[in-house]
């Protein structure tokens, strides 16, 4: 267990005015109970959960135009146990944790539930030490990277995503029109348009008709703000 937090604060990009808050954030209940002294990070965890939820909700509200249900799913995905634990691992938090002997012997430094809770506690500690803006500056880069990865994995099929969005408005439909092809047989290039009702909302090109349709859908999504 490391007790010099200077490298950790550098990794976090935040220097505490009150280092005692960081110390509490890193203190597991097993350690506090074993020593019969001091405060553990459970109260900070409670606060951090709420602050982190607000940071995620605020960011999604400002950057994503989908409905409440979709936004709630996205928020849940970036503040779930696995995601939060992964953020702690990226910071190398495990080596700084104050754990009881049993937890330490049992590999608590890398346990998902413990690392999840400590990340929430760190968010709360920064919030108490420096305010909401400081907590947001710390947490948001983690959330943005996780969201980008999940969006890329989920939305790589642009045609499917566009169809789902259009279906939210009854009476509207999309269709794809192939507008041309060029080049030799071994290196054909196809072009396509995607039409919303009778309006062209995106154009694309590719080495197959399917790829051209995907790129047309991608342009349509970009122009729609997705």
C-alpha positions as CSV (number, residue, x, y, z in Angstrom):
1,X,0.0,0.0,0.0
2,X,1.5,3.3,-1.1
3,X,1.0,6.2,1.3
4,X,2.5,9.0,-0.9
5,X,-0.4,10.2,-3.0
6,X,1.6,12.7,-5.2
7,X,1.8,10.3,-8.2
8,X,-1.9,9.4,-7.9
9,X,-2.9,13.1,-7.8
10,X,-0.8,13.7,-10.9
11,X,-2.6,10.8,-12.6
12,X,-5.9,12.3,-11.5
13,X,-5.0,15.7,-12.7
14,X,-6.1,17.2,-9.4
15,X,-4.2,18.4,-6.3
16,X,-6.2,18.4,-3.1
17,X,-6.3,21.4,-0.9
18,X,-7.4,19.0,1.9
19,X,-5.5,15.8,1.3
20,X,-7.4,14.2,4.2
21,X,-10.4,13.8,1.8
22,X,-8.3,11.8,-0.6
23,X,-7.1,9.6,2.3
24,X,-10.7,8.9,3.3
25,X,-11.7,8.1,-0.3
26,X,-9.0,5.4,-0.4
27,X,-10.0,3.9,3.0
28,X,-12.1,0.7,2.8
29,X,-14.5,-0.2,5.6
30,X,-12.5,-3.3,6.4
31,X,-9.4,-1.1,7.2
32,X,-11.4,1.3,9.3
33,X,-13.1,-1.5,11.2
34,X,-9.9,-3.4,11.8
35,X,-8.1,-0.3,13.2
36,X,-11.2,0.8,15.2
37,X,-10.5,4.4,14.1
38,X,-11.0,6.8,11.3
39,X,-13.7,7.1,8.6
40,X,-14.1,4.8,5.6
41,X,-15.1,5.9,2.1
42,X,-18.8,4.7,2.3
43,X,-20.3,8.2,2.8
44,X,-18.1,9.6,0.0
45,X,-19.2,6.7,-2.2
46,X,-22.9,7.7,-1.6
47,X,-22.2,11.3,-2.5
48,X,-20.0,10.5,-5.4
49,X,-22.7,8.2,-7.0
50,X,-25.1,11.2,-7.1
51,X,-22.4,13.7,-8.4
52,X,-21.3,11.2,-11.1
53,X,-24.8,10.6,-12.2
54,X,-25.4,14.3,-12.6
55,X,-22.1,14.8,-14.6
56,X,-23.1,12.0,-17.0
57,X,-26.7,13.2,-17.3
58,X,-25.7,16.8,-17.9
59,X,-23.2,15.7,-20.6
60,X,-25.6,13.4,-22.4
61,X,-28.4,16.1,-22.3
62,X,-26.0,18.6,-24.0
63,X,-24.6,16.2,-26.6
64,X,-27.2,13.6,-27.5
65,X,-30.7,14.3,-28.9
66,X,-32.3,11.0,-28.3
67,X,-35.2,10.4,-25.9
68,X,-35.2,9.8,-22.1
69,X,-35.0,6.0,-22.4
70,X,-32.0,6.0,-24.7
71,X,-30.2,8.6,-22.6
72,X,-30.9,6.6,-19.4
73,X,-29.4,3.5,-20.9
74,X,-26.3,5.3,-22.0
75,X,-25.9,6.9,-18.6
76,X,-26.2,3.5,-16.9
77,X,-23.6,2.0,-19.3
78,X,-20.9,4.5,-18.4
79,X,-21.5,4.5,-14.6
80,X,-22.0,0.7,-14.2
81,X,-19.7,-1.3,-11.9
82,X,-17.4,-2.6,-14.7
83,X,-17.0,0.9,-16.2
84,X,-16.2,2.6,-12.9
85,X,-13.8,-0.2,-11.9
86,X,-12.0,0.2,-15.2
87,X,-11.6,4.0,-14.5
88,X,-9.9,3.1,-11.2
89,X,-7.7,0.6,-12.8
90,X,-6.5,3.2,-15.4
91,X,-5.5,5.5,-12.5
92,X,-3.7,2.6,-10.7
93,X,-5.8,3.2,-7.6
94,X,-5.5,-0.4,-6.3
95,X,-1.9,0.2,-5.0
96,X,-3.1,3.1,-2.8
97,X,-6.1,1.4,-1.2
98,X,-6.3,1.0,2.5
99,X,-7.7,-2.5,3.1
100,X,-8.2,-4.7,6.0
101,X,-5.8,-7.7,6.1
102,X,-8.4,-10.1,4.9
103,X,-9.4,-8.0,2.0
104,X,-5.8,-7.3,1.1
105,X,-4.9,-11.0,1.2
106,X,-8.0,-11.8,-0.9
107,X,-7.0,-9.5,-3.8
108,X,-9.2,-6.6,-2.9
109,X,-6.9,-4.2,-4.7
110,X,-8.3,-5.5,-8.0
111,X,-11.9,-6.4,-6.9
112,X,-14.5,-4.7,-9.2
113,X,-16.9,-3.8,-6.4
114,X,-14.1,-2.1,-4.4
115,X,-12.7,-0.3,-7.3
116,X,-16.1,0.9,-8.4
117,X,-16.8,2.3,-5.0
118,X,-13.5,4.0,-4.7
119,X,-13.9,5.9,-8.0
120,X,-17.2,7.2,-6.7
121,X,-15.5,8.2,-3.5
122,X,-12.8,10.0,-5.4
123,X,-15.4,12.0,-7.4
124,X,-17.0,13.0,-4.1
125,X,-13.7,14.0,-2.5
126,X,-12.9,16.3,-5.4
127,X,-16.4,17.7,-5.4
128,X,-16.1,18.6,-1.7
129,X,-12.5,19.9,-2.1
130,X,-12.9,21.9,-5.3
131,X,-16.6,22.0,-6.3
132,X,-18.7,20.6,-9.1
133,X,-16.5,21.9,-12.0
134,X,-13.4,20.2,-10.6
135,X,-15.3,16.9,-10.2
136,X,-16.6,17.2,-13.7
137,X,-13.2,18.0,-15.1
138,X,-11.8,14.8,-13.4
139,X,-14.6,12.4,-14.3
140,X,-15.8,13.6,-17.7
141,X,-12.8,12.4,-19.8
142,X,-13.4,8.8,-18.5
143,X,-17.1,9.0,-19.4
144,X,-16.4,10.5,-22.8
145,X,-14.0,7.7,-23.8
146,X,-16.4,5.0,-22.5
147,X,-19.3,6.6,-24.4
148,X,-17.2,6.9,-27.6
149,X,-16.2,3.2,-27.4
150,X,-19.8,2.1,-26.8
151,X,-21.2,4.3,-29.5
152,X,-18.7,2.9,-32.0
153,X,-19.5,-0.6,-31.1
154,X,-23.3,-0.1,-31.1
155,X,-23.7,2.3,-34.0
156,X,-21.3,1.0,-36.6
157,X,-24.3,-0.1,-38.6
158,X,-25.5,3.4,-39.6
159,X,-28.4,2.2,-41.7
160,X,-29.9,0.4,-38.7
161,X,-29.5,3.4,-36.4
162,X,-31.0,5.8,-39.0
163,X,-34.0,3.4,-39.4
164,X,-34.5,3.3,-35.6
165,X,-34.5,7.1,-35.4
166,X,-36.9,7.6,-38.3
167,X,-39.3,5.0,-37.0
168,X,-39.9,7.3,-33.9
169,X,-41.9,9.5,-36.2
170,X,-44.9,7.7,-37.6
171,X,-45.5,8.1,-41.3
172,X,-41.9,8.8,-42.2
173,X,-39.7,6.3,-44.1
174,X,-36.2,6.1,-45.7
175,X,-35.1,4.5,-48.9
176,X,-31.8,4.3,-50.7
177,X,-31.2,5.2,-54.3
178,X,-28.1,4.1,-56.2
179,X,-27.0,7.1,-58.2
180,X,-23.9,5.7,-60.1
181,X,-20.9,3.6,-60.4
182,X,-17.5,4.1,-61.9
183,X,-14.1,2.5,-62.3
184,X,-12.8,-0.8,-63.6
185,X,-14.4,-4.1,-62.5
186,X,-11.7,-4.8,-59.9
187,X,-12.0,-1.4,-58.3
188,X,-15.6,-0.2,-58.7
189,X,-16.9,2.8,-56.9
190,X,-20.6,3.2,-56.2
191,X,-22.6,6.2,-55.1
192,X,-25.9,6.3,-53.3
193,X,-28.4,8.7,-51.7
194,X,-30.7,8.2,-48.7
195,X,-34.1,9.8,-49.0
196,X,-36.4,10.7,-46.1
197,X,-39.8,10.6,-47.8
198,X,-38.9,12.6,-51.0
199,X,-36.0,14.6,-49.6
200,X,-32.3,13.7,-50.0
201,X,-30.8,13.7,-46.5
202,X,-27.4,12.1,-47.2
203,X,-25.0,11.0,-49.9
204,X,-22.2,8.4,-49.8
205,X,-19.8,6.4,-51.8
206,X,-17.9,3.1,-51.4
207,X,-16.5,0.0,-53.1
208,X,-19.9,-1.8,-52.9
209,X,-23.5,-0.7,-53.0
210,X,-23.9,-1.6,-49.3
211,X,-20.9,0.5,-48.3
212,X,-22.3,3.4,-50.3
213,X,-25.6,3.1,-48.5
214,X,-23.9,3.0,-45.1
215,X,-21.9,6.1,-45.9
216,X,-25.1,7.9,-47.0
217,X,-26.8,6.9,-43.8
218,X,-23.7,8.1,-41.8
219,X,-23.8,11.5,-43.5
220,X,-27.5,11.8,-42.7
221,X,-26.9,11.0,-39.1
222,X,-24.2,13.6,-38.9
223,X,-26.4,16.2,-40.4
224,X,-29.1,15.3,-37.9
225,X,-26.7,15.8,-35.0
226,X,-26.0,12.2,-34.1
